[in-house]
Amino acid sequence: MSRRGRRASLPGRQNETARGLLDDLVVRCFAEDGSASRDFRFDALPVAEGLRQGLAMAFCRRTAPGAGLASLDSMLSAYRAAVAFARFLSTLAWPPTEPAHLLPEHLDGYFDSRKDKAVRAGDELADLKRLLKHAEGLSEAVTAKLGESNPRRPRTENPKESYSVQELKRIADAARSDLRAAAARIRANREVLRRFRQGEELGGDRRRLELLDFVDRFGDVPRWPCTRGQRAGQDVVHRWVFHYGAIDDLVCQLHLSGMEATAGLVLLTAMTGQNKSVLLKTPAVHHRADGYTGATPTAIVETHKPRRGRRAHMSLALSDLPDWISIPADTEDVSARDELHTPFGLYVLLHDLTSRSRQLTGTDRLLIGWSGTGGGRVGRGLRQQVTDRWVFRWARGHGLMADKPDAEGDPVPLNVTLELLRLTYVELHQKPVAHTEQTLATDYLARNRGNLAAYQKVVAEALQEEVAKARARGVMARLTRADLERARTDAAAVADEYGIDATTLKRMVAGELDTVMNACVNHRGGPHAPPGEPCRASFMLCLGCPCARALPRHLPLQVLVHDRLAERRAEMTPLQWTQRFALPHAQLADLISQHDEVDLADARANITDADRAVVTRFLNRDLDLR
């Protein structure tokens, strides 16, 4: 058996995510879904053999099942950390030769060597630390160093800017133009091939039709194995093939080109806001949620985002409803048969155009196209275009320009990236996509400076509108302590002042009619249900309901809800908070303002654990009737 053939794997199951070929220090890693693998070489690291072995073993443990890394991209980050650290150590006068020889100063020196060269130096240090935590034989000082917090990434002078609506539409229009042309070409050639195979006399050069048939059967043009000369060992295209056109053009008669597949990826990102990794792994397998009943067509596609951990598996709903950002200003420009203005239509089109490519390659991936040349030890063929260079080349090929010129007033090429398309989507839609609302607010929108002024204006206008609603609707009637004292001797008069009868007043004072923040004097006669029917509305609507009455004992709960709503500002985007909570927050503020500071201080002091539990359930909508 050859040296490379002897494999040593980590103890445990045989189908490990990472399996090391430790004789020559090559670690083979597999994606979580088993769809791809990659070899990571540690034998060429410029450090001593003992340290190479230690880093390779740490990498094996870091990439093993359950260690937190599920995608090949995340494993690559861990490998790059090991390579960069080894290169730094090789520059030292006395480099360590074993993991036990590592010192805290080595980590500090590594970061110092990177911080002026890479914006992500702090992230690179974090990747290295997470890798070394799986190494054996480290000193106590290094172990303690690994537990220290990492340096924060410095603020950039030019923060990320999302695209304007006009820039986004130019990008989407360019992608649609590519896909429309591809659909027309592929469908026309499929029809020609169908007629040829049925024996119709089509005229023209029969060999051209035979070549089209060959491309459909094999996903390539005819080649022959060369045995002599500079191209010995290669499959060479027959000369007669070039008489009918370039190889890329011939294959793409029936298949998407790499650039057209990239256009599909760009448009899917603009329409869904999903990550590149999620869309590239999107399968061409779906469930029709509408059941073909004539309702809005919707395809449910199972996707996977490893970073979400236990929530990694997601269902992506692609609906046949045009996005308000996607459609042209003149809606008459959208044909009834235009497939490219809805996520569902785009998915169905890509599913159709790549169907034969998937059959030939044996994959279930939605996005696949022809690449005439290889790179990174990958040859020509039908495959996915996964690098950002494809998006860059696609944008440059369309001559897309930014709205803002440079300092001299000259047009500037638009920097098209999938990351900025995703950022633009979450900003324009103000909703999280495969992440939490807090991540949306802090990790995406807080760093975006694209349309901040316009967004702030929208939030301000929405907030003013909600406050105006609160002023117009008013707040519930409030009984004071003096009213309750009078009710002991003249219940009828007090009841009449508040529009109720004496019996209802007595029950209200006794607490028999309490909801969350008030008492309800007529739950069958309110504005939120048909007459005579019990009210099923949220208790939040009590704040502006004519059937609601506030008593002094309700103040602690009103204060607590008011404060909890204010706290939720930090957990949501400003616009979402305004739309959901600005109105009740303003109503509570008006209600609370009728009390003096002493009452408010006493109310906060008298809040109990039971009150907190009720308010938590209330705000989580556990008390709503559904």
C-alpha positions in Angstrom: 0.0 0.0 0.0 1.3 3.4 -0.9 2.2 5.9 1.8 -0.8 8.1 0.9 -3.1 5.2 1.0 -2.5 4.5 4.7 -5.2 6.5 6.5 -5.3 7.3 10.2 -8.6 8.6 11.5 -9.7 10.0 14.8 -11.1 7.5 17.2 -14.9 6.9 17.0 -17.2 6.6 14.1 -15.9 5.7 10.7 -17.9 8.4 8.8 -16.3 11.3 10.5 -16.7 14.8 9.0 -12.9 15.1 9.1 -10.6 12.2 8.4 -6.9 12.7 8.6 -4.3 11.1 6.3 -1.8 11.7 9.0 1.1 9.8 7.5 1.7 12.7 5.1 -0.3 15.2 7.1 -3.2 15.7 4.8 -6.7 16.1 6.4 -9.7 15.3 4.2 -12.9 17.1 5.3 -16.4 16.5 4.1 -19.3 18.9 4.1 -22.0 18.1 6.5 -24.4 16.9 3.8 -21.7 14.8 2.1 -22.0 16.7 -1.1 -18.3 17.8 -1.3 -14.9 17.2 0.2 -11.6 18.9 0.4 -8.0 18.0 1.3 -6.1 20.3 3.6 -2.3 19.9 3.6 -0.2 20.4 6.7 2.9 18.7 5.3 4.1 21.9 3.7 3.8 24.2 6.8 7.1 26.0 7.4 7.5 24.8 11.0 9.0 21.8 12.7 7.5 18.3 12.3 6.2 18.2 15.9 4.3 21.4 15.5 2.9 20.4 12.1 1.6 17.2 13.7 0.1 19.2 16.6 -1.7 21.6 14.3 -2.9 18.8 12.0 -4.4 16.9 15.0 -6.0 20.1 16.4 -7.5 20.7 13.0 -8.9 17.1 12.9 -10.6 17.7 16.2 -11.8 21.2 15.3 -13.5 19.8 12.2 -14.9 16.6 13.7 -18.7 16.2 14.1 -20.1 18.3 16.9 -17.1 20.6 17.1 -19.1 23.5 15.5 -17.9 23.5 11.9 -20.3 22.1 9.3 -19.4 23.8 6.0 -16.2 23.5 4.0 -15.9 27.3 4.0 -15.8 27.4 7.8 -13.2 24.6 7.8 -11.1 26.6 5.3 -11.1 29.5 7.7 -9.6 27.3 10.4 -7.0 25.9 8.0 -6.0 29.4 6.9 -5.5 30.4 10.5 -3.1 27.5 11.0 -1.2 28.3 7.8 -0.9 32.0 8.7 0.3 31.3 12.2 2.9 28.8 10.9 4.2 31.3 8.5 4.5 33.9 11.2 6.4 31.5 13.5 8.8 30.6 10.7 10.0 34.2 10.7 11.1 34.1 14.4 14.7 33.7 15.4 13.9 30.8 17.7 10.6 29.3 16.5 8.8 26.7 18.6 9.0 23.1 17.5 6.2 21.6 19.6 2.8 22.8 20.8 4.2 22.8 24.3 6.7 25.4 23.3 4.1 27.9 22.3 4.0 31.1 24.4 1.3 33.8 24.9 3.8 36.2 23.2 3.5 34.1 20.0 -0.2 34.9 19.8 0.4 38.6 20.6 3.1 38.8 18.0 0.9 37.1 15.4 -1.8 39.6 15.9 0.7 42.5 15.8 2.0 41.2 12.5 -1.5 41.1 11.0 -3.4 44.1 12.4 -1.8 46.6 9.9 -2.3 44.2 7.0 -5.8 42.9 7.4 -9.0 44.5 8.6 -10.1 41.1 9.9 -7.0 40.6 12.0 -9.1 40.2 15.1 -11.3 37.6 13.4 -8.2 35.8 12.2 -6.8 35.7 15.8 -10.2 34.3 17.0 -10.1 31.6 14.4 -6.6 30.7 15.5 -7.6 30.5 19.2 -10.6 28.3 18.4 -8.2 26.0 16.6 -5.5 25.9 19.3 -8.2 25.1 22.0 -8.2 21.6 20.4 -4.4 21.2 20.6 -2.8 18.9 23.1 0.2 19.7 25.4 -0.3 23.5 25.6 1.1 25.3 28.7 -1.2 26.8 31.3 -0.2 30.3 30.2 -1.2 29.7 26.6 -4.5 28.0 27.7 -5.3 31.1 29.7 -4.4 33.3 26.8 -6.8 31.4 24.6 -9.6 32.4 27.0 -9.0 36.1 26.7 -11.3 38.3 24.7 -10.3 39.2 21.1 -9.5 42.6 19.8 -12.4 44.4 18.2 -12.5 45.1 14.6 -11.7 48.8 14.0 -14.3 51.0 12.5 -13.7 51.7 8.9 -13.7 55.2 7.4 -15.9 54.0 4.6 -18.6 51.8 6.1 -20.6 49.5 3.9 -23.3 51.2 1.8 -26.3 49.4 0.6 -27.5 50.1 -3.0 -30.1 52.7 -3.8 -33.4 51.5 -5.2 -32.2 52.7 -8.6 -28.9 50.8 -8.4 -30.7 47.7 -7.2 -33.1 47.9 -10.2 -30.2 48.3 -12.6 -28.6 45.2 -11.2 -31.8 43.2 -11.3 -32.6 44.4 -14.8 -29.2 43.2 -16.1 -29.7 39.8 -14.5 -33.2 39.5 -16.0 -31.9 40.5 -19.4 -29.4 37.6 -19.3 -31.9 35.1 -18.1 -34.5 36.1 -20.7 -31.9 35.7 -23.5 -30.9 32.3 -22.1 -34.5 31.1 -21.8 -35.2 32.1 -25.4 -32.0 30.4 -26.7 -32.3 27.2 -24.8 -36.0 26.7 -25.4 -35.6 27.4 -29.1 -32.8 24.9 -29.4 -34.7 22.3 -27.4 -37.6 22.6 -29.9 -35.2 22.2 -32.8 -33.7 19.1 -31.2 -37.1 17.6 -30.5 -38.2 18.0 -34.1 -34.8 16.6 -35.3 -35.2 13.5 -33.1 -38.7 13.0 -34.4 -37.4 12.8 -37.9 -38.7 16.1 -39.3 -36.8 17.4 -42.3 -35.4 20.7 -41.0 -33.0 21.5 -43.9 -29.6 23.0 -43.5 -26.5 21.2 -42.3 -27.4 17.9 -40.7 -24.1 17.7 -38.9 -24.9 20.9 -37.0 -28.1 19.1 -35.7 -26.1 16.0 -34.8 -23.7 18.2 -32.9 -26.6 19.7 -31.0 -27.8 16.2 -30.2 -24.3 15.3 -28.9 -24.2 18.4 -26.7 -27.6 17.3 -25.2 -26.4 13.8 -24.5 -22.9 14.5 -23.1 -22.9 18.2 -22.0 -19.8 18.8 -24.2 -18.6 18.8 -27.8 -16.9 15.7 -29.4 -13.3 15.2 -28.4 -10.5 12.7 -29.0 -7.7 11.5 -26.7 -4.4 13.1 -27.9 -1.3 10.8 -27.4 1.5 13.0 -28.9 2.9 16.5 -28.7 2.3 19.2 -26.1 -1.3 18.1 -25.6 -0.6 14.4 -25.0 -3.0 12.9 -22.5 -5.6 15.6 -23.1 -9.0 15.3 -24.7 -8.8 17.5 -27.8 -11.8 19.0 -29.7 -12.2 17.7 -33.2 -11.3 20.4 -35.7 -14.5 20.1 -37.6 -16.4 21.3 -34.5 -14.9 24.8 -34.7 -16.6 25.2 -38.1 -19.9 25.6 -36.2 -18.7 28.1 -33.6 -16.8 28.5 -30.4 -17.0 25.6 -27.8 -18.7 27.8 -25.2 -21.4 28.9 -27.6 -22.0 25.4 -28.8 -22.5 23.9 -25.3 -24.6 26.8 -24.2 -27.1 26.2 -26.9 -28.7 23.9 -24.4 -27.2 24.9 -21.1 -26.7 28.0 -19.1 -23.3 29.6 -19.3 -21.4 30.3 -16.1 -22.3 34.0 -16.4 -26.0 33.3 -16.8 -25.9 31.0 -13.8 -24.3 33.9 -11.9 -27.1 36.2 -13.1 -29.5 33.7 -11.6 -27.6 33.8 -8.3 -27.6 37.6 -8.3 -31.3 37.9 -9.0 -32.2 35.2 -6.3 -30.1 37.2 -3.8 -31.8 40.4 -4.7 -35.3 38.8 -4.4 -34.8 36.7 -1.3 -31.9 38.3 0.7 -30.5 34.8 1.4 -26.8 34.1 2.0 -24.7 32.9 -1.0 -24.0 29.6 0.7 -27.7 28.9 1.2 -28.6 29.8 -2.4 -25.7 27.8 -4.0 -26.9 24.7 -2.1 -30.5 25.2 -2.9 -31.8 22.0 -4.4 -34.1 21.8 -7.4 -36.5 19.8 -5.3 -39.6 21.5 -4.0 -43.1 21.2 -2.5 -46.0 23.1 -4.0 -47.6 24.6 -0.9 -50.6 25.8 -3.0 -51.3 22.3 -4.1 -51.9 23.5 -7.7 -55.3 24.7 -6.6 -55.2 28.0 -8.4 -54.2 29.9 -5.3 -51.0 32.0 -5.3 -48.3 29.5 -6.6 -45.7 28.9 -3.9 -42.7 26.5 -3.9 -41.2 25.4 -0.6 -37.5 24.6 -0.9 -35.5 23.0 1.9 -32.3 24.9 2.5 -29.5 24.7 4.9 -27.4 27.3 6.8 -24.8 25.5 9.0 -24.1 28.6 11.2 -27.6 28.4 12.6 -26.7 25.2 14.5 -29.8 23.3 15.5 -31.9 25.7 13.3 -29.7 25.1 10.3 -32.4 23.5 8.2 -34.8 26.1 6.8 -37.8 26.1 4.5 -37.6 28.8 1.9 -41.0 29.9 0.5 -40.8 31.2 -3.1 -44.1 32.9 -3.9 -45.6 34.1 -7.2 -46.1 37.6 -5.8 -44.0 40.4 -7.3 -41.9 42.3 -4.9 -42.7 46.1 -4.7 -39.0 46.8 -5.2 -38.7 44.4 -8.1 -41.4 45.6 -10.4 -40.9 48.5 -12.9 -42.4 51.9 -12.3 -44.8 51.3 -15.2 -46.5 48.0 -14.3 -47.6 47.6 -17.9 -44.0 46.7 -18.7 -44.5 43.4 -16.9 -45.9 40.8 -19.1 -48.4 38.3 -17.6 -46.0 35.6 -18.7 -42.9 37.3 -17.3 -41.2 34.7 -15.0 -38.6 37.0 -13.6 -40.4 39.4 -11.3 -41.4 36.9 -8.6 -39.2 34.5 -6.6 -41.5 31.6 -7.6 -41.2 32.5 -11.3 -37.4 32.8 -11.1 -37.1 29.4 -9.4 -39.3 27.7 -11.9 -37.4 29.2 -14.8 -34.0 28.2 -13.3 -35.4 24.7 -12.5 -36.4 24.3 -16.2 -33.2 25.7 -17.8 -30.8 23.6 -15.7 -32.9 20.4 -15.7 -30.7 18.7 -18.4 -27.5 19.9 -16.8 -28.5 18.3 -13.5 -29.2 15.0 -15.3 -25.8 14.9 -16.9 -23.9 15.8 -13.7 -26.0 13.9 -11.2 -26.5 16.8 -8.9 -29.7 18.3 -7.4 -28.4 21.8 -7.2 -30.6 24.5 -8.8 -27.7 26.8 -10.0 -25.4 25.1 -12.5 -23.7 26.4 -15.6 -21.0 25.7 -18.2 -17.4 26.7 -17.5 -15.1 26.4 -20.5 -11.9 26.5 -18.5 -11.0 25.4 -15.0 -9.2 26.8 -12.0 -8.0 25.5 -8.7 -7.5 22.0 -10.2 -11.1 22.0 -11.5 -11.4 21.4 -15.3 -14.1 22.4 -17.8 -17.6 21.3 -17.5 -21.1 21.9 -16.0 -20.7 23.0 -12.4 -21.5 25.8 -10.0 -19.6 29.1 -10.1 -18.9 29.7 -6.4 -16.3 32.4 -6.3 -17.0 36.1 -5.9 -14.9 36.7 -9.1 -17.8 35.5 -11.2 -20.1 38.2 -9.7 -17.4 40.8 -10.3 -16.9 39.8 -13.9 -20.6 39.6 -14.5 -21.1 43.2 -13.2 -18.2 44.5 -15.2 -19.5 42.9 -18.3 -22.7 44.8 -18.1 -21.0 48.1 -17.4 -23.1 48.8 -14.3 -22.4 52.3 -12.8 -23.0 53.7 -9.3 -25.3 56.7 -8.7 -22.5 58.7 -7.1 -19.6 59.9 -9.3 -16.0 60.2 -8.1 -14.4 63.4 -6.8 -13.8 64.6 -10.4 -17.4 64.0 -11.3 -16.6 60.9 -13.5 -18.9 57.8 -13.4 -17.8 55.0 -11.0 -18.3 51.3 -11.7 -20.9 49.8 -9.4 -19.3 47.4 -6.9 -21.7 44.4 -7.1 -21.4 41.9 -4.4 -23.8 39.3 -2.9 -23.1 40.7 0.5 -24.3 44.2 -0.4 -27.3 42.8 -2.2 -28.3 41.0 1.0 -27.7 44.1 3.1 -29.9 46.1 0.6 -32.7 43.5 0.9 -32.8 43.6 4.7 -32.7 47.4 4.7 -35.5 47.8 2.2 -37.7 45.1 3.7 -36.8 45.7 7.4 -37.1 42.1 8.3 -34.6 39.4 9.3 -33.6 36.7 6.7 -32.3 33.5 8.3 -31.2 35.5 11.4 -32.8 37.1 14.5 -34.2 40.6 14.7 -31.4 41.6 17.0 -28.8 40.4 14.5 -30.6 42.4 11.8 -30.5 45.5 13.9 -26.9 45.2 15.3 -24.9 43.3 12.7 -26.5 44.5 9.5 -28.5 47.8 9.7 -26.3 49.4 12.4 -23.2 49.2 10.1 -25.0 50.2 7.0 -24.8 53.8 5.9 -26.4 53.4 2.5 -29.8 55.1 2.8 -29.7 56.1 6.5 -31.2 59.5 6.0 -34.1 58.2 4.0 -34.7 55.4 6.5 -34.6 57.8 9.5 -37.2 60.0 7.7 -39.5 57.0 7.2 -39.1 56.0 10.9 -39.8 59.6 12.1 -42.9 59.9 9.9 -44.2 56.6 11.2 -43.5 57.5 14.8 -45.4 60.8 14.4 -48.3 59.0 12.8 -48.5 56.5 15.7 -48.3 59.3 18.3 -51.0 61.2 16.5 -53.2 58.1 16.6 -52.7 57.8 20.4 -53.6 61.5 20.8 -56.8 61.0 18.7 -57.9 57.8 20.3 -57.1 58.9 23.8 -56.6 56.5 26.7 -58.9 54.5 29.0 -60.8 56.3 31.7 -59.0 56.3 35.1 -60.5 56.1 38.5 -58.5 57.9 41.2 -58.1 57.0 44.9 -60.6 59.8 45.7 -63.1 58.2 43.4 -62.7 54.9 45.2 -63.2 56.6 48.5 -66.4 58.2 47.3 -67.7 54.9 45.9 -67.9 53.5 49.4 -70.6 56.0 50.3 -72.1 57.0 47.0 -71.5 54.1 44.5 -74.3 55.1 42.2 -72.9 58.6 41.6 -69.4 57.4 40.9 -70.7 54.6 38.6 -72.8 57.2 36.7 -69.7 59.4 36.2 -67.8 56.5 34.6 -70.7 55.2 32.5 -71.4 52.0 34.3 -73.9 50.7 36.9 -73.3 50.3 40.6 -73.1 46.5 40.4 -70.4 46.7 37.7 -68.5 49.2 39.8 -68.6 46.9 42.8 -67.3 44.0 40.8 -64.6 46.2 39.2 -63.4 47.5 42.6 -63.3 43.9 43.8 -61.0 42.9 40.9 -63.4 40.5 39.3 -63.2 42.3 35.9 -59.4 42.7 35.6 -57.5 41.9 32.4 -53.8 42.8 32.4 -53.5 46.6 32.7 -57.1 47.5 33.5 -60.6 46.3 34.2 -63.2 45.6 31.4 -66.7 46.7 32.2 -68.4 45.1 29.1 -66.5 42.4 27.3 -69.6 41.7 25.1 -70.2 45.2 24.0 -66.8 46.5 22.9 -65.8 47.7 19.4 -63.6 44.7 18.7 -66.3 42.1 18.4 -69.9 41.8 17.0 -72.6 42.9 19.5 -73.2 40.2 22.1 -70.1 38.3 21.2 -67.2 38.1 23.7 -64.2 40.2 22.9 -61.2 38.2 21.5 -58.9 41.2 20.9 -55.4 41.5 22.3 -55.3 43.0 25.8 -53.0 45.7 24.3 -56.1 47.2 22.5 -57.6 47.9 25.9 -55.5 51.0 26.1 -57.8 52.8 23.7 -61.1 50.8 24.4 -64.2 52.6 25.7 -64.9 49.6 27.9 -61.6 49.8 29.8 -61.2 51.4 33.2 -57.9 51.9 35.0 -57.6 51.7 38.8 -54.7 52.7 41.0 -53.8 49.0 41.6 -53.1 48.6 37.8 -50.3 51.2 37.8 -47.5 48.8 38.6 -48.4 46.6 35.6 -48.9 49.7 33.3 -45.4 51.0 34.3 -43.9 47.5 33.7 -45.4 47.1 30.3 -44.3 50.7 29.3 -40.7 49.9 30.4 -40.7 46.5 28.6 -41.9 48.1 25.4 -39.1 50.7 25.7 -36.5 47.9 26.2 -37.6 46.2 23.0 -36.3 49.2 21.0 -32.8 47.6 21.3 -34.0 44.2 20.0 -35.8 45.4 16.8 -35.2 47.7 13.9 -36.5 51.2 14.6 -39.2 50.9 11.9 -40.5 47.6 13.2 -40.6 48.9 16.8 -42.5 52.0 15.6 -45.0 49.9 13.6 -45.7 47.4 16.4 -45.2 49.3 19.7 -45.1 53.0 19.2 -48.9 53.4 19.6 -49.3 51.4 22.9 -46.1 53.0 24.2 -47.5 56.5 23.6 -50.9 55.6 25.1 -49.2 54.2 28.2 -47.0 57.3 28.4 -50.1 59.5 28.4 -51.8 57.3 31.0 -48.7 57.2 33.3 -48.2 61.0 33.0 -51.4 61.5 34.9 -49.6 60.2 38.1 -47.0 62.1 40.1 -43.5 61.0 40.7 -44.2 59.5 44.1 -47.0 57.3 42.7 -44.6 56.1 39.9 -41.8 55.4 42.3 -44.2 53.4 44.6 -45.5 51.5 41.5 -42.1 50.4 40.4 -41.2 49.3 44.0 -44.4 47.3 44.2 -43.9 45.2 41.1 -43.9 41.5 42.0 -42.4 38.4 40.4 -46.0 37.4 39.5 -46.4 40.8 37.7 -43.3 40.2 35.7 -44.4 36.7 34.7 -47.8 38.0 33.5 -46.2 40.8 31.5 -43.7 38.4 29.9 -46.5 36.1 28.8 -48.6 39.1 27.7 -45.8 40.6 25.5 -45.0 37.2 24.1 -48.7 36.9 23.1 -49.2 33.8 25.2 -52.4 35.4 26.6 -54.0 36.1 23.2 -56.9 33.9 21.9 -55.9 32.4 18.6 
